[in-house]
Amino acid sequence: MEKTLIKNIGITGIALVFLGVTKLMFNILIGRSFGSSTLGIVTTAMSTVFLFVTVTGFFQNATPKYMAEYLGEGDFDAAKTMFKIGFFFTVCLCILVTLTALVLSGWISSKVGIERNVFLLAVPLITLYTFYLTYRRIYYGINRVKQYLKLEIISDILFLVCLEVIILYIKSLFLLPFILSYMLFFALSTYLFRSYFGRSTNADGKVIAKRATLYSSLDLVGNLASMGTTNLSVVLTGLYVSKEWIGYYAAAYSIVLLLTFVPKMIHPVLFSSQSYQFGKKRHDLINETLNTFTKWLIVIVSLMGGLGILLSAFILKILFGVSYTIASPILQLLFISVIVRLVGTPINSTFYGTKYMHLSMIWGIISFVVCVGSWFILIPEYGVLGTALGLCFGAISSLTFGLYYAHKHFNLVLKENIKNLLTFGLILTVAYAIQEFCPYYPVILSIIVFSILFILINRADLRYFYIKFISYTNTV
């Protein structure tokens, strides 16, 4: 079981490397070639249409969840029925929402401060990105992760080719690479899943639809809160600051995005696995998996996030240029918010994959309310720095909620995990103080001190990871 999870996470990691490179390259090339204002306009357009995706993705979690459960129970007909219900309902929602966006395009574009033609170019992403997210989750639900990897690589290659053509020759239509790559992913995935469109003879479609709709109705609230928070941060901030500062924020966030691929590697695999084990009523294995992955993730994201915070100015200078180093404090706060969010990934995946999905909904609501409430106070005063601070407050408050209920329902070990988080905070504080006050080679010294202290304190866990990795590679 553990080896299967690690294998699927590894495959996901490879796919996300391609995905991460394409998105980061997009921001770097657009930001360097056309300036932070252009990057800010493109980011605002995409964030605005992705707010609609929180609605059109009504079945994006229910479809893979119940497909995984039904396959775990050995009911292939029910899995096919769930796929068809999710697909056709999503098509109808996408048509309705897209028409609404087109009718309101003039009003929306004026409110978010971009030209109408830029927003109209982004509108097709409502449907394409919805199906991209849904199909990606389904690949994990039915254990076809290798197929997802191949499609991700093919789509990302097309993305990079289109991006090069646009930068060198067209010098406009910056959203076209996203449209074409998601369109290819949608077409190929629909073809690969063609067998699921066949007739189901032994499944009760009404019961399945009712069950999935109830789940999705609850999930919608949490999805609006979690996915909506990220996109709303850009849209809301754009009401108070210039598109140039939105560009700086987008540059910083695209770097942090690489770290957010850690939960994207883990969530679909763990979510599908926990759903499958829940279908088999293996509650002991669910508890064990949650504890193991939470412990691992704290160590991994603490190391990656800590180094990112200490190297924030250097990273921005190397990737985007000297002018973008002004966003270093923003990047540091974004790293903190992402670290906190990532620690909760196994908890949230387990809530989603079992009968406690309503806790994920509440989790998202808490994060959303705290973030938005903070933004109305902080953004007018501190601009994009206030946006990043609000994300930190939302992440901390929602993780506190998640830790409590994970301990209550799944026996998550709180004492050790909280101790590890506090220890990381202390190590980072020491290293950051050296960087701020040391007159000679402050960045290098802070990295050395952080790395040595981290390795000494976490040596047992790091040795365990190394042994597991060697053991796994020897069996492949």
N, C-alpha and C positions, 0 to 999 in steps of 0.2 A: 504493500500500500504506500509506504513512505517513498520507495523508489519510483513508483508511478507518478506521485506528486512532484518529486524533484525533477523527473524527466520532463514532465509537462511544463513545469516552471522554467526549466532550462530552454525548452523550445520557444516558450513565450518570450523569454529574455532575448533570444536571437531576433525574433520578429520585431520586438520593441527597439532593439538597437537600430534596425533599419527605419522604423517609424520615427524614433527620436532624432536620428541624423537628418531625415528629410525636413522635419518641422524646425529643428534648430538651424539648419542650413537656410531655410526659407527666411527666417527672421534675421539671420546674420547678413545674407546677401541683399535683402530688401533694405535693411537698416543701414548697411554700409553704402549701398549704391544710390539709394533715393532719400536717405535721411530718416530721422526718428518720426517726423510728422507723417510721412507716407506710411510707415510701419504702424503708427497709431491709428490712421484711418482704416487700414486693412483689418487690424485687430478689432476695432470697434464694429465694423461690418460683420465679421465672423461671430463675435460674441453676441451680437443682437439676434442673428438668425438662429444661433445655437440655443437661445432662450426658448424658441419655438420647439426645438427638439425635445425639451423636457416634457412637452405635451404629446408630441407624435410618437415618442418612445414609450407609449403606455404599456406595451407588452414586452419590452426589451429584456426585462428580468424574469417575467412569468414564463415566457416561452422556453428558455433554456432550463429554468428550474424544474418545471413539470415534465419536460422531455427527459431530463436526467432522472427524475423520480420514477417515471413510468418505465424507462429502460432498466432502472434498478429493480423494478418489480417484474421485468420480463414482458411488459405489455407494449409491443411495438406499434400496434394499431392506435393506441391512445397517444403515443408520442407523435405519430403522424397527424392525428387530429389536432393536437395542440399546435403543431407547426402551422397547419393551414389556418386555424383560427387566428393565430398571431399575425401571420402574413397578410391576410385579406383585411383584417381590422386595421393594421398599420397602413396599408395602402389607402384605405378610405380616410383615415385621419390625416395622412400627408396631403391628400388632395384638398381636403377642407381647410387645413391650416395654411397651405401654400396660397390658395385663393384669397384667404383673409389677409395674408402678408402682402399680396400684390395690390389689393384694394386699398390697404392702409399705408402703402409704401411711401407716399409723399409725406404723410404726417409723421411716420416713424423716422424717416431719414432726417427730417428737419429737427426732430427732438434730440436725436443722438449726435447731430452735428456732422453728418456726412452727406455727400451728393446722392441724389435718388438713383442715378445709374449704377453707383457702386453697390448700393443696397440691393437693387434688382439683380445684379450679377451674383450676389450671394444667396439669393432665395432658393435656387435649386439644391443648395446644400441642406436644406431642411429635410428633404426626402432622402438624399444620398447619404448623409451622415447618420440619419436615423437607422437606415438599413445596415450601414457599416457597423454601428454599435450592436445592433440586434444579431446580425449574422456572426459577428466575432464571438459573442457569448454562446451562440448555438454550437459553434465548433467545439467549444469546451464541454457543453452539456452532453454531446453525443460522442465525445472522445475522438474528434478528428482534428487534433491540434496541428499535426504536420501539414494538413491541407491549408489551414489558416496561415501557417508560416510561409508556404509557397506563394499564396495569394498576396500576402502582405509585402513580400519582397518584390513581386512583379508590379504591384500597384505603386510601390515607392520608387522603383526604377523609372516608371512612366512619369511620376511626379517630378523627379529630378531633371529628366530630359525636358519636360515642359517648362520648368523653372528656368533652365539655362536659355531656352529659346526666348522666353519673355524678357529676361534681363538683357540679353545681348541684342535682340532685334525689335520686339514689340514695345517694350518699356511701358506697358500698361496691362490692364486685364490681369492683375496680380492674383486673383482668386481662381484663375483657370486651372492651375495645377491640382488644386484640391478637388475641383469639380470632375476633372477627367480621371483622376486616380480613384476617387470614390465610385465613379460610374463604372469603371472597369471591375472593381471589387464587387459591386452589386451584381453586374451581369454574370460574372464567372460563378459567384456564390449561388445565385438563383439556378444556374445550370447544374451545379454540383448537387443541389438539394432537390432536383427534379423528382426523385423517387418519393419524396415526402408529399408531393401533390397528388399522389394516387389515392384511390378510394380506400376508406377504412371501414371494414365490415363489422367489427366486434366492439367498437368504441362508442360510448354514449357522449355525443358531441355537446348536448345541452349541459350535462353535468360537468364536463371538462371546461366548457366556456364559462359557466357560473363560477367554478372554483378559481379559474385564472383571472376572471374579471374582478372578483373580490380581492384577490391578492394584489392585482395591478392597481386597484383603486387606493389601497393603502400605500402601495409602493410609490404611486404618483406623488403623494405628498412629500415623502422622503426624497424622491428623485428631483422634484422641483426645488427642494431645499438644498440638496448637495450639489447637483450639476448647475442649478440656477445661481447658486452663490458665486461660483467661479466666473461665470459670464456676466452676472449682474455687477460684479466688482468693476469690470471695465466700463460697462454702460453707465453706471452711476457715477464713477469717478470722472468720466468724460463730460459730465454736466458741470463740473467745477474747475477742471484744469484743461490746458491746451492739448491738442493731439500730439504735440511734441513730447509732453510728459507721459501721455499714454504709450507712446513709442518706447520711452525709457522703461516704463513698467512692463511692456510686452517683452522687451529684451531680457530683463531680469527674470520674468516668469518663464521664458523659454528655456533658460538655464535650469531653473528649479524643476521644469517639466521632466528633465532627465531623471530626477530623483523620484518623481511621481510614477515613473514606470515600474518602480518596485511593487506598489500595490496592484498595478495593472498586470504585472506578471503573476501575482499571487491570487488576487480576488477571483478571476474566472475559474482558475484551477481549484482553489479551495472551496469556492461557492458550489461548484458542481459536485465536488467530492463530498462535501457535507450534506448536500441534498441527496446524493446517492446513498450515503450511510444512514441518513434519516429515513429514507424509504425502506432500508433494511433493518431499521430500529437498532442500529449499533451506536447507542448513546455513549458508551465507554470510549469508543474510538473517536467520536466527535470531540469529547472533552480532552483526550490526549493530544489530538491534532491541534486544537486551539492553543493549548499551553505551549506545545513545542514551537509552533510558528510565531507566537507572540514573543517568546524568549529570543528566538533567532532574529526576528525583525528589529527588535530594540537594539541589538548589537550592530546589525548591518547598517541601519539608517543613522544611528548615532555616529558611526565612523564616517560615512559618506557625507552626512549633513554637517558634522563638525568641521571637516576639511573644507567643505564648500563655504561655510561662514568665514573661516579664516582667510580663504583665498578669493573672496568675492570681488574685490577691486581688481586683482590680477586677472581673473577670469573674464570680467567685462572688458578690460583693456585689450586682452589678446583676441577675443572673439569679435567685439563690436567696435573697438577703437577707444582712444583716450577720452573723447567727449562723453562716452557712456559710463565712465567711472563715477559720475555724479549719482548714479543709481545704486551704488554699493550698499548704503544703509537699507534701501528697499529690498535688495537681494538677500541681505542677511536676515531680515525679518521674514521674508518669504521662506527661506530655508527653515527657520524655526517653526513656522506654521505647518510646513509640509512634514517635518519630522514628527510633530505631534499627531498629525492626521494619519501618517503611515503606521504608527504604532497601533492604531485602532483598526487597521485593515483586517486582520484575522478575526477580530471580534465582530465587526460589521458583516463579514462574509458568512460567519456562523449564524448570526441572527437571521440573515437573508435565507440561508439554506435550510433552516429549521422552522419550527412553529412560532418563533419569536420575531418575525419580520416586522411587527408593529414597533418593536424597540428600535429598529433601524430607522423607521419613519420618525419616531420621536427624536432620535439622535440627530437626524438631518434638520428637523425643525429647530432644535436648540441651537445648532450651529448657525442656521439661517437667521434666526431672530437676534442672536448676539452679534453676528457680523453686521447685519443691516442697521441695527440700533447703534452700534459703534460707528459705522460709516457716516451716519447723519450728524454725528457729533465731531468726528475726527477729520473727515475729508475736507469740509470747508476751512478747517484750521490748518491742517498739515498736508493736504493734497494726497498724492499717491503714497506717501509714508503712512498716512492715516488708513489708507486701504489695506496696506500690509499689516498694520497693527490690528485692525478689525479681524482679519483672517486669523491672526494668532489667538485673539480672545475667543473667537468662535471654535477654533480647534481644541483649545484647552478645556473649555466648558463641556463640549460634546464628548471628549475622551473621558472626562471624569464620570459622566453618566454611563458610558459604555463599560468602563472598568468595573463599576459597581454591579451592574446586571450580569456581566460575564462571570463575575465571581459568584453571584447568587445562583445562576442557572446552570453554569458549566464548570464550576469549581476552578475558575482561573486563579492562579497563585498571585495574589496582589502584592504581598510583602516584598518578594524578590524582584518583581518587575518595577515597582515604584522605587526601590533602592537603586536599581540599575539606571533608571532615568535621572534620579537626583545626583548620582555619581557622575554621570555624563555631563550634567549641568555644571557641576563643580569643576571638572576637568576643563571644560570649555571656557569657563570664567577665568581660570588661571591663565590659560593660553591666550585669551583675548586681552587680558591685562598686560601680558608681556608684549603683545603686538602694539598696544596703545602707548606704553610708557618706556619700553626699551629703546635706547638711542641707536643701537647697532644691530643691523640685520633683523628687524623686529618680526617680519613675516616668516623668515626661515626658522628663527628660534621658536616662535609660537607653534609652528607646524611640528618641529622636532619634539618639543615638550608635550604637546597634545598626543602625538603618536606614541611616544614612549609610555606615558601614563595610561593611555587607553589599552595598549597591549599588555602592560603589567597587570592591570585590574581585570581585564577580560581574557587573560591567557588561557584559562580552562575552557571557556566557550570557543575561543578561536582554535584551540587544539582539537576540540570535538568536531568543529566544522571541517577542519583539514582532514581528519581521519575519515569522516563521512564522504568527503569529496573524493579522496583517494580510493576508498572502498567502492564508490559508485562508478568511477572512471575505469576501474579494473574489471568491472562486470559488463561494461558496455562493449 
